[in-house]
Amino acid sequence: MTGLSFPFNIYLGALAGAFLATLVSVPLWRGWCLRHGLVDDPGQRKIHAEPMPLAGGLAVLTGFLAPLILGVVATKFHWLGAGAAAPIGHGLSRKAEPLGAIIAGAVAVTGLGYWDDRRELRPLPKFAGQLLIALLLAAAGVRVTLFVHNLAFSYAVTALWMLTVINAFNFMDNMNGLCAGLGLIAGWCFAVIAAASGQYLVAVVALLACGALLGFLPYNFPRARTFLGDAGSHLVGYLLAVLAILPHFYSRENPSVLAVLKPLLILAVPLGDLVWVVALRWRLGRPFYEGDTNHLSHRLVRGGLSRTRAVVVIWLLGVLAGALAVG
């Protein structure tokens, strides 16, 4: 990257493009879901009184991929100005394989969640699908090292990290706006860290994720007209898990071992909630994957907050944790 400066209007374009693509596509995917019966029916532990279309995952994926693909095509055919084409072309030439793997993984994990929305998969095949996607991503070079130069260890930690974060966000998808809002906050923190350290391709990917989630939120909070579904919560968790791996938190310029704790701090709220509910279910002798109403959001509501205020409080906790990491 020496000698190349990055045009910051590309950051704005990534954010705005993903936002608009999602905002426009939600009504289209919502209608498609209603026509094809991809809905969440009312039932136990659910507060909606009528079938709710599960369009969020498909719309967020559209918002994430559409401007990304357009940007790649624009770079290839030199539609961008010289100031933008040089650094973007340089980055794409060096990172084509990992970027391709990230895109393929995003499609695959959304497909897995879509299948779960359709068929209500049992835990074992769902975890197996998540594991396969994580291992394929690691094989493409997107993996955790943690200072230990051992390939098997790197694959194992990457798989564990991916499964943990994907399921943490899947668990957090229990109130309107909660999962998408926390994903937006965490994605923004990763974008700021990456941009500040000159990792522009990581920052662009993070801003695409932010824009896509921002475009979805008006349809999901405070009053939901569509849900993320497992397709959406899987995709949000996947993108945040990948964004935590991509930036080089530890480097010669930033040699502190504590720097690698930043992803844990940024994702402290969903990870903390996951640890709490899994530990509680284990103590009660129940399967860890069996849903309940012991999440932080449910406890805040039982404490007297409205659902909307409970979600905002948890968002603020995410902002605080992220600010500590970015600062």
C-alpha positions in Angstrom: 0.0 0.0 0.0 3.0 2.3 0.1 2.4 5.4 -2.0 -1.3 4.8 -2.4 -3.7 7.1 -0.8 -7.4 6.1 -0.4 -10.2 8.3 -1.5 -12.6 8.6 1.4 -15.6 9.3 -0.8 -15.4 5.5 -1.5 -16.3 4.9 2.2 -19.3 7.2 1.8 -20.3 5.4 -1.4 -20.1 2.0 0.2 -22.2 3.1 3.2 -24.8 4.9 1.1 -24.9 2.3 -1.6 -25.6 -0.6 0.8 -28.1 1.5 2.7 -30.1 2.4 -0.5 -29.9 -1.1 -1.9 -31.3 -2.7 1.3 -33.9 0.1 1.7 -35.3 -0.5 -1.8 -35.0 -4.3 -1.7 -36.8 -4.9 1.6 -40.4 -4.3 0.2 -39.5 -6.5 -2.8 -38.3 -9.4 -0.7 -41.1 -8.8 1.8 -43.7 -9.3 -1.0 -41.8 -12.4 -2.2 -41.8 -13.9 1.3 -45.5 -13.4 1.7 -46.2 -15.0 -1.7 -44.0 -18.0 -1.0 -45.0 -18.5 2.7 -41.6 -17.6 4.2 -43.1 -16.2 7.3 -42.7 -16.5 11.1 -46.1 -17.6 12.5 -47.3 -16.4 15.9 -46.7 -18.9 18.7 -45.0 -19.5 22.0 -42.5 -16.8 23.1 -43.6 -14.6 20.1 -45.3 -11.3 20.5 -46.5 -10.7 16.9 -50.2 -11.6 16.2 -49.9 -12.3 12.5 -47.5 -14.1 10.2 -44.4 -11.9 9.7 -42.3 -12.2 6.5 -38.7 -13.2 7.0 -37.3 -10.9 4.4 -34.5 -9.3 6.4 -31.7 -11.7 5.6 -32.3 -11.7 1.9 -32.5 -7.9 1.9 -29.3 -7.4 4.0 -27.5 -9.8 1.7 -28.7 -7.8 -1.3 -27.6 -4.5 0.3 -24.2 -6.0 1.1 -23.5 -7.6 -2.2 -25.0 -5.2 -4.8 -22.7 -2.2 -4.2 -19.7 -4.6 -3.6 -20.2 -6.3 -7.0 -20.9 -3.0 -8.7 -17.6 -1.6 -7.2 -15.6 -4.6 -8.5 -17.1 -4.2 -12.0 -16.5 -0.5 -12.0 -12.9 -1.0 -11.0 -12.4 -3.7 -13.7 -13.8 -1.5 -16.5 -12.2 1.7 -15.2 -15.4 3.5 -14.5 -14.0 5.1 -11.4 -11.7 8.1 -11.4 -7.9 7.5 -11.3 -7.7 8.5 -7.7 -10.1 5.7 -6.7 -9.2 3.0 -9.2 -5.5 2.7 -8.2 -5.9 1.8 -4.5 -9.0 -0.3 -5.1 -7.5 -2.2 -7.9 -4.3 -2.7 -5.9 -6.3 -4.1 -3.0 -8.5 -6.3 -5.1 -5.5 -7.8 -6.9 -3.9 -8.7 -3.5 -7.0 -9.8 -1.7 -9.1 -11.4 -4.5 -9.2 -14.9 -3.0 -10.1 -13.9 0.6 -12.7 -11.4 -0.7 -14.2 -14.1 -2.9 -14.4 -16.5 0.0 -16.1 -13.9 2.2 -18.7 -13.3 -0.5 -19.2 -17.0 -1.0 -19.5 -17.5 2.8 -22.0 -14.7 3.1 -24.2 -16.4 0.5 -23.8 -19.8 2.0 -24.5 -18.8 5.6 -27.6 -16.9 4.4 -28.7 -20.0 2.5 -28.2 -22.1 5.6 -30.3 -19.7 7.6 -32.9 -19.6 4.9 -33.1 -23.4 5.0 -33.5 -23.2 8.7 -36.4 -20.7 8.3 -38.0 -23.0 5.8 -37.4 -26.4 7.5 -36.5 -25.6 11.1 -33.3 -27.6 11.0 -32.2 -29.7 14.0 -29.2 -28.3 15.8 -26.6 -30.8 14.5 -27.0 -30.2 10.8 -27.2 -26.4 11.5 -23.9 -26.5 13.4 -22.4 -28.8 10.8 -23.3 -26.2 8.1 -21.8 -23.4 10.1 -18.6 -25.4 10.7 -18.2 -26.2 7.1 -18.5 -22.5 6.1 -16.0 -21.6 8.8 -13.5 -24.2 7.6 -13.8 -23.2 4.0 -13.2 -19.5 5.0 -10.1 -20.5 7.0 -8.9 -22.5 3.9 -9.1 -19.3 1.9 -6.8 -17.6 4.4 -9.4 -15.7 6.5 -8.5 -17.2 9.9 -7.3 -16.4 13.5 -3.6 -16.8 14.4 -3.3 -15.5 18.0 0.5 -15.5 17.7 0.6 -19.3 17.4 2.0 -20.4 14.0 0.2 -23.7 13.9 -2.2 -24.4 11.0 -4.4 -26.9 12.9 -4.7 -24.5 15.8 -5.6 -21.6 13.5 -8.3 -23.6 11.8 -9.7 -24.8 15.2 -9.8 -21.3 16.7 -11.3 -19.8 13.6 -14.1 -22.4 13.5 -14.8 -21.9 17.2 -14.9 -18.1 16.8 -17.2 -18.2 13.8 -19.6 -20.6 15.4 -19.6 -18.6 18.6 -20.3 -15.2 17.0 -22.9 -16.5 14.5 -24.9 -18.1 17.3 -24.4 -15.2 19.6 -26.2 -12.9 17.1 -28.7 -15.6 16.3 -29.6 -15.7 20.1 -29.8 -11.9 20.2 -32.5 -11.8 17.5 -35.3 -11.9 20.0 -36.7 -8.3 19.9 -37.3 -5.8 17.1 -34.1 -4.1 16.1 -31.9 -5.8 18.6 -29.7 -8.0 16.4 -29.5 -5.6 13.5 -28.8 -2.6 15.8 -26.0 -4.4 17.6 -24.5 -5.5 14.3 -24.6 -2.0 13.0 -22.8 -0.6 16.1 -20.1 -3.3 16.1 -19.7 -3.0 12.3 -19.1 0.8 12.6 -16.5 0.2 15.3 -14.6 -2.2 13.1 -14.9 0.2 10.2 -13.4 3.1 12.3 -10.5 0.9 13.5 -9.7 -0.4 10.0 -9.9 3.0 8.4 -7.7 4.6 11.1 -5.0 2.0 10.5 -5.1 2.2 6.7 -6.8 -1.1 6.1 -9.2 0.4 3.6 -10.6 -2.9 2.1 -11.6 -4.0 5.6 -13.2 -0.6 6.2 -15.2 -0.8 3.0 -16.5 -4.3 3.9 -17.4 -3.1 7.3 -19.2 0.0 5.9 -21.1 -2.2 3.4 -22.4 -4.3 6.4 -23.3 -1.1 8.3 -25.1 0.4 5.4 -27.1 -2.8 4.7 -28.2 -3.1 8.4 -29.0 0.6 8.5 -31.3 0.2 5.5 -33.1 -2.7 7.2 -33.7 -1.1 10.6 -36.6 1.2 9.5 -38.6 -1.9 8.6 -37.8 -3.7 11.9 -37.7 -1.0 14.6 -39.6 0.1 16.6 -42.5 -1.6 14.9 -41.6 -4.6 12.7 -42.9 -5.0 9.2 -40.4 -7.8 8.6 -38.0 -9.9 10.6 -34.3 -10.9 10.0 -35.1 -14.5 10.3 -32.4 -17.1 10.9 -31.1 -16.1 7.4 -30.5 -12.6 8.6 -29.2 -13.3 12.1 -26.8 -15.9 10.6 -25.6 -13.3 8.1 -25.1 -10.6 10.7 -23.1 -12.9 13.0 -21.0 -14.2 10.1 -20.1 -10.7 8.9 -19.2 -9.5 12.4 -17.1 -12.6 13.0 -15.3 -12.1 9.7 -14.7 -8.4 10.5 -13.2 -9.3 13.8 -10.7 -11.5 12.0 -9.8 -9.3 9.1 -8.1 -6.3 10.8 -4.6 -6.7 12.0 -5.1 -5.6 15.6 -1.5 -6.7 16.5 1.3 -5.2 14.4 4.7 -3.6 14.6 3.0 -0.2 14.9 0.5 -1.5 17.5 2.5 -4.3 19.3 0.3 -4.5 22.4 -1.0 -8.0 23.1 -4.1 -6.3 24.6 -5.0 -5.0 21.1 -6.3 -8.4 20.2 -8.9 -8.0 22.9 -10.6 -5.2 20.9 -12.9 -7.6 19.0 -14.0 -9.2 22.3 -14.8 -5.8 23.7 -16.7 -4.6 20.5 -18.8 -7.8 20.6 -19.0 -7.9 24.4 -22.8 -7.6 24.6 -23.9 -10.4 22.3 -21.0 -12.6 23.6 -21.9 -11.9 27.2 -25.5 -12.7 26.6 -24.6 -15.9 24.9 -22.4 -17.0 27.8 -25.1 -16.1 30.3 -28.0 -18.0 28.7 -25.8 -21.0 27.8 -24.5 -21.3 31.4 -28.0 -20.9 32.8 -29.5 -23.5 30.5 -26.7 -25.9 31.5 -27.3 -25.3 35.2 -31.0 -26.0 34.7 -30.2 -29.2 32.8 -31.6 -28.0 29.5 -30.1 -28.1 26.0 -28.0 -24.9 25.4 -29.7 -24.4 22.0 -33.2 -24.5 23.4 -34.8 -21.0 23.3 -36.1 -19.3 26.4 -36.8 -15.8 27.8 -33.7 -15.4 30.0 -31.8 -13.1 27.6 -30.8 -9.6 28.8 -33.6 -8.1 26.7 -36.2 -10.2 28.4 -34.9 -9.5 31.8 -35.0 -5.7 31.2 -38.6 -6.0 30.1 -39.5 -8.0 33.2 -37.7 -5.2 35.1 -40.3 -2.7 33.9 -38.9 -1.4 30.6 -40.8 -1.4 27.4 -39.4 -3.6 24.6 -38.3 -0.5 22.7 -36.5 1.0 25.7 -34.9 -2.4 26.5 -33.5 -2.6 23.0 -32.2 1.0 23.2 -30.5 0.3 26.5 -28.7 -2.7 25.1 -27.7 -0.6 22.0 -26.2 1.9 24.4 -24.3 -0.8 26.2 -22.9 -1.9 22.7 -22.0 1.7 22.0 -20.1 2.0 25.3 -18.2 -1.2 24.8 -17.3 -0.3 21.3 -16.2 3.2 22.3 -13.8 1.7 24.8 -12.4 -0.5 22.1 -12.0 2.2 19.5 -10.6 4.6 22.0 
